[in-house]
Amino acid sequence: MPGKYSNNDKTCILAWRKKVPIKIVCKCKRRARPTIMKLLFSVKGISSNALPKHKFGGGRRRKASHAADTFLRIEIQKKPQLTALDVKNLHPELLQNVSFQTLQDFLQKDSGFPCRKAVKKPLQTESMNK
């Protein structure tokens, strides 16, 4: 990358200065070591508070807490025949804001219970087999 540093490059190099060795920074940013050292030396007087902190917690809030998820996972392991609707009806105060579909997704994808309750089938008689 010929020319001056972009603001993005400067921010990356300064954010990495304590965590990543200079050799790896040079390789990632395709710059020579003296160039990186010159940038770091020029901003030595700037405190680490000058760089913006990483924002954690992006996205929407969870419908159920991690503790509720763990509780539901244990509940399903005890009684695997329970469906998502049964679980929602058993614990209405815990799952009042959680929809049936969200609960089904949690049980099938996140918790590793990909199957549904088997349908009760009528007894097969000889006349039905013909």
C-alpha positions as CSV (number, residue, x, y, z in Angstrom):
1,M,0.0,0.0,0.0
2,P,1.9,3.0,-1.2
3,G,1.4,6.5,0.2
4,K,0.2,7.6,3.7
5,Y,-1.6,5.6,6.2
6,S,-5.3,5.5,6.2
7,N,-7.1,6.2,9.4
8,N,-8.2,2.6,9.5
9,D,-4.5,1.4,9.3
10,K,-3.4,3.8,12.0
11,T,-6.2,2.6,14.3
12,C,-5.4,-1.1,13.7
13,I,-1.7,-0.6,14.3
14,L,-2.2,1.4,17.5
15,A,-4.8,-1.1,18.8
16,W,-2.4,-4.0,18.2
17,R,0.7,-2.4,19.7
18,K,0.5,-4.1,23.1
19,K,-1.1,-7.4,22.0
20,V,0.6,-8.4,18.7
21,P,4.3,-8.5,17.9
22,I,5.6,-5.8,15.5
23,K,6.8,-8.5,13.1
24,I,3.2,-9.7,12.6
25,V,1.8,-6.2,12.3
26,C,4.3,-5.4,9.6
27,K,3.3,-8.6,7.7
28,C,-0.5,-7.9,8.0
29,K,-0.3,-4.3,7.0
30,R,2.5,-4.8,4.4
31,R,4.7,-2.1,5.8
32,A,8.3,-2.0,6.8
33,R,9.3,-2.3,10.5
34,P,10.9,1.2,10.6
35,T,7.6,2.7,9.2
36,I,5.6,1.0,11.9
37,M,8.1,2.0,14.6
38,K,8.0,5.6,13.4
39,L,4.2,5.7,13.7
40,L,4.3,4.1,17.2
41,F,7.1,6.6,18.3
42,S,5.1,9.6,17.0
43,V,2.0,8.7,19.1
44,K,3.9,7.6,22.2
45,G,2.7,10.6,24.2
46,I,-0.9,9.8,23.4
47,S,-2.7,7.8,26.1
48,S,-4.4,4.5,25.4
49,N,-7.7,6.3,26.2
50,A,-7.4,8.3,23.0
51,L,-8.4,5.2,21.0
52,P,-12.1,4.3,21.1
53,K,-13.0,1.2,23.0
54,H,-14.6,-1.8,21.2
55,K,-18.4,-1.7,21.6
56,F,-19.6,-5.0,23.1
57,G,-23.2,-6.2,23.1
58,G,-24.4,-5.3,19.6
59,G,-27.6,-6.7,18.4
60,R,-31.0,-7.3,20.0
61,R,-31.4,-8.4,23.6
62,R,-31.9,-12.0,24.3
63,K,-35.5,-13.1,25.0
64,A,-34.4,-15.6,27.7
65,S,-31.3,-15.4,29.9
66,H,-28.5,-17.8,29.9
67,A,-29.6,-19.2,33.2
68,A,-33.1,-19.9,31.7
69,D,-31.5,-21.6,28.7
70,T,-29.5,-23.8,31.0
71,F,-32.6,-24.6,33.1
72,L,-34.5,-25.5,30.0
73,R,-31.7,-27.7,28.6
74,I,-31.6,-29.7,31.9
75,E,-35.4,-29.9,31.9
76,I,-35.4,-31.4,28.4
77,Q,-32.6,-33.8,29.3
78,K,-34.7,-35.2,32.2
79,K,-37.8,-35.6,30.0
80,P,-37.0,-35.8,26.3
81,Q,-40.6,-36.3,25.3
82,L,-41.5,-32.7,26.2
83,T,-42.3,-30.4,23.3
84,A,-41.6,-26.7,23.1
85,L,-45.2,-26.0,23.8
86,D,-45.2,-28.3,26.9
87,V,-42.1,-26.5,28.2
88,K,-43.7,-23.1,27.6
89,N,-46.9,-24.2,29.5
90,L,-44.9,-25.7,32.4
91,H,-42.9,-22.5,33.0
92,P,-45.1,-19.5,32.0
93,E,-43.4,-17.0,34.3
94,L,-39.9,-17.9,33.0
95,L,-40.9,-17.8,29.3
96,Q,-43.6,-15.1,29.2
97,N,-41.8,-13.0,26.6
98,V,-40.4,-16.0,24.5
99,S,-42.4,-17.1,21.5
100,F,-43.1,-20.7,20.7
101,Q,-40.9,-20.5,17.5
102,T,-38.0,-19.0,19.4
103,L,-38.2,-21.7,22.0
104,Q,-38.3,-24.4,19.2
105,D,-35.3,-22.8,17.6
106,F,-33.4,-22.8,20.9
107,L,-34.2,-26.5,21.6
108,Q,-33.5,-27.7,18.1
109,K,-30.4,-25.6,17.1
110,D,-28.7,-24.3,20.2
111,S,-29.3,-27.2,22.6
112,G,-28.8,-30.0,20.2
113,F,-32.3,-31.6,20.4
114,P,-33.1,-31.8,16.7
115,C,-36.0,-34.2,16.9
116,R,-39.6,-33.6,17.6
117,K,-42.0,-35.7,19.7
118,A,-43.1,-38.8,17.8
119,V,-46.7,-38.8,16.6
120,K,-49.0,-41.4,18.2
121,K,-50.1,-43.8,15.4
122,P,-53.1,-46.0,15.5
123,L,-52.7,-49.7,15.8
124,Q,-52.3,-51.3,12.4
125,T,-54.9,-54.0,11.7
126,E,-54.9,-56.6,9.0
127,S,-57.6,-54.7,7.0
128,M,-55.5,-51.5,7.1
129,N,-52.5,-53.4,5.6
130,K,-54.5,-54.5,2.5
